[in-house]
C-alpha cells in the first residue's frame, strides 16, 4: 500500500482468505468489462460506466455493511 501522508510504500499483513476474495472480485470485475491493466486502480464500480471507486463510495459501502451487521 502507499501511505496517504508520506506516499511511502508499505507492506501490510493479510490472511490467505483475503487474497482469495480479492481474486474472486477481480475475476467478476474483469468479466463485466473493467480494464485489466495492472497500472489501473484496484477497486471499481460494477455498474456502467465503470470508474474507479472513490473514497466516499467505498466508505458508504462499508457503512452499509456495518449497518447490516449491526457493527459500530
C-alpha positions in Angstrom: 0.0 0.0 0.0 1.1 3.6 -0.4 0.7 5.7 2.7 -1.6 8.7 2.4 0.7 11.3 4.0 4.2 10.3 3.1 3.4 8.5 -0.1 5.8 5.8 1.1 5.3 2.2 0.1 4.4 -0.1 3.0 3.7 -3.8 3.1 0.7 -4.9 5.2 0.0 -8.4 6.6 -3.0 -10.1 5.2 -4.7 -13.5 5.5 -4.7 -16.0 2.6 -8.5 -15.8 2.6 -8.3 -12.1 1.8 -6.3 -12.8 -1.3 -8.9 -15.4 -2.4 -11.7 -13.0 -2.1 -9.8 -10.3 -3.8 -9.1 -12.6 -6.8 -12.8 -13.5 -7.0 -13.7 -9.8 -7.1 -11.1 -9.2 -9.8 -12.4 -12.0 -12.0 -16.0 -10.8 -11.6 -15.0 -7.2 -12.4 -12.9 -8.3 -15.5 -15.8 -10.4 -16.8 -18.0 -7.3 -16.5 -15.6 -5.3 -18.6 -13.4 -3.4 -16.1 -9.9 -2.7 -17.5 -7.3 -5.4 -16.8 -4.3 -3.1 -16.9 -2.1 -3.6 -13.8 -1.5 0.1 -13.6 -5.2 0.8 -13.1 -6.9 1.2 -9.7 -7.9 -1.9 -7.8 -11.5 -1.1 -6.8 -14.1 -0.3 -9.5 -17.8 0.3 -9.6 -19.5 -2.7 -11.1 -22.2 -0.6 -12.9 -21.6 1.1 -16.2 -19.9 3.5 -16.7 -17.1 1.7 -15.0 -14.9 4.0 -13.0 -12.5 3.7 -10.0 -14.3 3.5 -6.7 -13.8 6.8 -4.8 -13.0 7.1 -1.1 -16.6 8.4 -0.4 -18.2 5.5 -2.3 -16.1 2.9 -0.5 -16.9 4.5 2.9 -20.6 4.4 2.1 -20.3 0.8 1.1 -18.6 -0.1 4.4 -21.1 1.9 6.4 -24.0 -0.1 4.8 -22.2 -3.4 5.5 -21.7 -2.3 9.1 -25.4 -1.3 9.5 -26.5 -4.7 8.1 -24.2 -6.5 10.5 -25.1 -4.3 13.5 -21.5 -3.3 13.9 -20.3 0.1 15.1 
